[in-house]
């Protein structure tokens, strides 16, 4: 499919028909609901690894606006200082359940993009959403582990296999692009498994590429705008950080849904179909 005026017009039509702004707002709600239990759960897991909690927040600092980051850091440090067994047990359940609700909302959005009904049993849908959520947690942990242990692994391979100095330079450079590659892997898995439609992995790559590049660009642009021009605290007072966080989640949800819509448009072209509504 060539990106031309007809392509843009079709995407704009889907933007309205599939209520992408509403779906993005729904995703933003679930993202916010699961954020702090998820971070607490993640830091509980990292207690078994030699990775400081600061490294978790370092990932968020790459893209989050300062006001949203301050809100996240304040609550995370408070939760870690007041943690107890019951709270941590609850955080595990709350994180997985809330995040899986968000995953279920993503699945509904993708089904709508492909014009398919969700006829899978409830336990399969819920189980799949939990599995995808757990997979996302694993990917985040790997994203944290690689930068920390990447140099050690590279030096081991360098000496054990007798590789050249160029390998070590390439390996060290690769460590800093792992976040983008893992983000692409997460989006690819979502676009492949979430819809109630048989797809080939290659058929969702373009949407995953768009979502990866779009999310990074939108996050950096929004963070730059908030940090340099907008003053949400002046307008919303103490709620400024929460508003910034919600807008960031809203933009993230919109990018994610648009990637699914693009994959659905390419799928219609492959099957020689035209959407009729």
C-alpha positions as CSV (number, residue, x, y, z in Angstrom):
1,X,0.0,0.0,0.0
2,X,1.4,3.3,-1.1
3,X,1.2,6.2,1.4
4,X,-0.8,8.7,-0.7
5,X,-3.9,10.9,-0.3
6,X,-6.2,7.9,-0.5
7,X,-4.2,6.1,2.3
8,X,-4.4,9.1,4.6
9,X,-8.1,9.6,3.9
10,X,-8.8,6.0,4.8
11,X,-6.8,6.3,8.0
12,X,-8.7,9.4,8.9
13,X,-12.0,7.6,8.3
14,X,-10.9,4.8,10.5
15,X,-9.8,7.3,13.1
16,X,-13.4,8.5,13.4
17,X,-15.3,5.3,12.8
18,X,-13.3,3.2,15.2
19,X,-13.4,6.0,17.9
20,X,-9.7,6.0,18.4
21,X,-9.7,9.0,20.7
22,X,-12.2,7.2,23.0
23,X,-10.2,3.9,22.9
24,X,-7.0,5.9,23.7
25,X,-8.6,7.4,26.7
26,X,-9.7,4.0,27.9
27,X,-6.2,2.7,27.6
28,X,-4.8,5.8,29.4
29,X,-7.1,5.0,32.3
30,X,-5.9,1.4,32.5
31,X,-2.3,2.4,32.1
32,X,-2.6,4.8,35.0
33,X,-4.5,2.3,37.2
34,X,-1.8,-0.3,36.8
35,X,1.3,1.9,36.8
36,X,2.2,2.1,40.5
37,X,1.3,-1.5,41.4
38,X,3.3,-2.6,38.4
39,X,6.3,-0.5,39.4
40,X,6.2,-1.9,42.9
41,X,5.8,-5.4,41.6
42,X,8.8,-4.9,39.3
43,X,11.0,-3.5,42.0
44,X,10.0,-6.5,44.2
45,X,11.3,-8.8,41.5
46,X,14.4,-6.8,41.1
47,X,15.2,-7.3,44.8
48,X,16.5,-10.7,43.8
49,X,18.9,-9.2,41.2
50,X,21.9,-6.8,41.7
51,X,20.1,-4.0,40.0
52,X,19.3,-0.8,41.9
53,X,15.8,0.7,41.9
54,X,17.2,3.8,40.3
55,X,17.8,1.9,37.1
56,X,14.1,1.3,36.8
57,X,13.3,5.0,37.0
58,X,16.2,5.7,34.6
59,X,14.2,3.9,31.9
60,X,11.2,6.1,32.6
61,X,13.4,9.3,32.6
62,X,14.4,8.7,29.0
63,X,10.8,9.6,27.8
64,X,8.6,10.9,30.6
65,X,8.0,14.6,31.1
66,X,9.6,16.0,34.3
67,X,6.2,16.7,36.0
68,X,5.0,13.1,35.4
69,X,8.4,11.7,36.4
70,X,8.3,13.6,39.7
71,X,4.9,12.1,40.5
72,X,6.1,8.6,39.7
73,X,9.3,8.9,41.7
74,X,7.6,10.3,44.7
75,X,5.0,7.5,44.9
76,X,7.6,4.8,44.1
77,X,9.9,5.9,46.9
78,X,7.0,6.2,49.3
79,X,5.8,2.7,48.5
80,X,9.3,1.2,48.8
81,X,9.8,2.8,52.2
82,X,6.5,1.6,53.5
83,X,6.5,-1.8,51.9
84,X,5.3,-4.9,53.8
85,X,4.4,-8.4,52.9
86,X,0.7,-7.8,52.5
87,X,1.3,-4.7,50.4
88,X,3.7,-6.5,48.1
89,X,1.3,-9.5,47.7
90,X,-1.5,-7.1,46.9
91,X,0.7,-5.3,44.4
92,X,1.4,-8.5,42.5
93,X,-2.3,-9.2,42.1
94,X,-3.3,-5.6,41.4
95,X,-0.5,-5.1,38.9
96,X,-1.3,-8.3,36.9
97,X,-5.0,-7.8,37.0
98,X,-5.0,-4.1,36.2
99,X,-2.4,-4.5,33.4
100,X,-4.4,-7.5,32.0
101,X,-7.5,-5.3,31.9
102,X,-5.5,-2.8,29.8
103,X,-4.4,-5.7,27.6
104,X,-8.0,-6.8,27.2
105,X,-8.9,-3.2,26.1
106,X,-6.0,-3.4,23.5
107,X,-7.4,-6.7,22.2
108,X,-10.9,-5.1,21.8
109,X,-9.4,-2.2,19.9
110,X,-7.5,-4.5,17.5
111,X,-10.5,-6.6,16.9
112,X,-12.4,-3.5,16.0
113,X,-9.7,-2.5,13.6
114,X,-9.9,-5.9,11.8
115,X,-13.7,-5.9,11.9
116,X,-13.8,-9.2,13.8
117,X,-15.9,-10.3,16.8
118,X,-14.4,-11.6,20.0
119,X,-15.7,-15.2,20.0
120,X,-12.9,-16.8,22.1
121,X,-14.0,-18.0,25.5
122,X,-13.5,-15.6,28.4
123,X,-10.9,-17.7,30.1
124,X,-8.8,-17.8,26.9
125,X,-9.0,-14.0,26.4
126,X,-8.2,-13.3,30.1
127,X,-5.4,-15.9,30.1
128,X,-3.9,-14.5,26.9
129,X,-4.0,-11.0,28.3
130,X,-2.2,-12.2,31.5
131,X,0.4,-14.1,29.5
132,X,1.1,-11.0,27.3
133,X,1.3,-8.9,30.5
134,X,3.8,-11.3,32.1
135,X,5.8,-11.3,28.8
136,X,5.9,-7.5,28.9
137,X,7.3,-7.7,32.5
138,X,10.0,-10.1,31.3
139,X,11.0,-7.8,28.5
140,X,11.3,-4.8,30.8
141,X,13.5,-6.9,33.2
142,X,15.7,-7.9,30.2
143,X,15.9,-4.2,29.2
144,X,17.2,-3.4,32.7
145,X,19.6,-6.4,32.9
146,X,21.3,-5.9,29.5
147,X,22.7,-2.4,30.1
148,X,23.9,-3.5,33.5
149,X,25.5,-6.8,32.5
150,X,26.0,-6.1,28.9
151,X,29.6,-5.0,29.2
152,X,30.5,-8.1,31.3
153,X,28.9,-10.4,28.8
154,X,30.7,-8.6,25.9
155,X,34.1,-8.9,27.6
156,X,33.4,-12.6,28.3
157,X,32.5,-13.3,24.6
158,X,35.5,-11.2,23.5
159,X,38.0,-13.2,25.5
160,X,36.4,-16.7,25.3
161,X,35.8,-16.6,21.5
162,X,38.9,-14.6,20.6
163,X,36.8,-11.9,18.8
164,X,38.2,-8.7,17.4
165,X,38.1,-5.3,19.1
166,X,35.5,-4.3,16.5
167,X,33.1,-6.8,18.0
168,X,33.5,-5.2,21.4
169,X,32.8,-1.7,20.0
170,X,29.7,-3.0,18.1
171,X,28.5,-4.8,21.2
172,X,28.8,-1.7,23.4
173,X,26.9,0.3,20.9
174,X,24.2,-2.4,20.6
175,X,23.6,-2.2,24.4
176,X,22.2,1.3,24.0
177,X,19.6,0.4,21.3
178,X,18.2,-2.6,23.2
179,X,15.3,-0.5,24.6
180,X,14.1,0.3,21.1
181,X,14.5,-3.3,19.8
182,X,12.7,-4.7,22.8
183,X,9.9,-2.2,22.4
184,X,9.6,-3.3,18.8
185,X,9.4,-6.9,20.0
186,X,6.7,-6.1,22.5
187,X,4.6,-4.3,19.8
188,X,5.1,-7.1,17.3
189,X,3.9,-9.6,19.9
190,X,0.9,-7.5,20.7
191,X,-0.2,-7.0,17.1
192,X,0.3,-10.7,16.4
193,X,-1.4,-12.4,19.3
194,X,-4.0,-9.8,20.5
195,X,-6.5,-9.7,17.5
196,X,-8.9,-12.6,17.1
197,X,-7.6,-13.2,13.6
198,X,-4.9,-15.6,12.1
199,X,-2.0,-13.4,11.1
200,X,1.6,-14.0,10.0
201,X,4.3,-12.3,12.0
202,X,5.5,-10.5,8.9
203,X,2.1,-8.9,8.4
204,X,2.4,-6.9,11.7
205,X,5.9,-5.7,11.3
206,X,5.0,-2.4,9.6
207,X,2.5,-1.5,12.4
208,X,5.1,-2.4,15.0
209,X,7.7,-0.2,13.3
210,X,5.3,2.7,13.2
211,X,4.3,2.2,16.9
212,X,8.0,2.0,18.0
213,X,9.1,5.0,16.1
214,X,5.9,6.9,16.8
215,X,5.9,6.3,20.5
216,X,9.5,7.3,21.0
217,X,9.1,10.4,18.9
218,X,5.8,11.4,20.5
219,X,7.1,10.8,24.0
220,X,10.3,12.8,23.4
221,X,8.4,15.6,21.7
222,X,5.7,15.8,24.4
223,X,8.4,15.7,27.1
224,X,10.3,18.6,25.4
225,X,7.0,20.6,25.1
226,X,6.0,20.1,28.7
227,X,9.5,20.7,30.1
228,X,10.1,23.9,28.0
229,X,6.8,25.5,27.2
230,X,3.7,24.2,29.0
231,X,3.2,24.8,32.7
232,X,0.5,22.4,33.8
233,X,1.1,23.1,37.5
234,X,0.0,26.7,37.0
235,X,-3.3,25.6,35.5
236,X,-4.0,22.4,37.5
237,X,-2.0,23.1,40.7
238,X,-1.0,19.9,42.6
239,X,-2.8,17.8,39.9
240,X,-0.4,19.0,37.2
241,X,1.8,15.9,37.4
242,X,-1.2,13.6,37.2
243,X,-2.6,15.5,34.1
244,X,0.7,15.3,32.3
245,X,0.9,11.6,33.1
246,X,-2.6,11.0,31.7
247,X,-1.9,13.0,28.5
248,X,1.3,11.0,28.0
249,X,-0.6,7.7,28.5
250,X,-3.3,9.0,26.1
251,X,-0.8,9.7,23.4
252,X,0.9,6.3,24.0
253,X,-2.5,4.6,23.7
254,X,-3.3,6.5,20.5
255,X,0.0,5.5,18.9
256,X,-0.6,1.8,19.9
257,X,-4.1,1.8,18.4
258,X,-3.0,3.5,15.2
259,X,-0.4,0.9,14.7
260,X,-3.1,-1.8,14.8
261,X,-5.2,0.2,12.4
262,X,-2.3,0.4,9.9
263,X,-1.9,-3.4,10.1
264,X,-5.6,-3.9,9.5
265,X,-5.4,-1.6,6.5
266,X,-2.5,-3.6,5.0
267,X,-4.5,-6.8,5.8
268,X,-7.5,-5.5,3.8
269,X,-5.3,-4.7,0.9
270,X,-3.7,-8.2,0.9
271,X,-7.1,-9.8,0.9
272,X,-8.5,-7.5,-1.7
273,X,-11.2,-6.2,0.6
274,X,-12.6,-2.8,1.1
275,X,-14.1,-1.8,4.4
276,X,-17.8,-1.1,4.2
277,X,-19.5,0.7,7.1
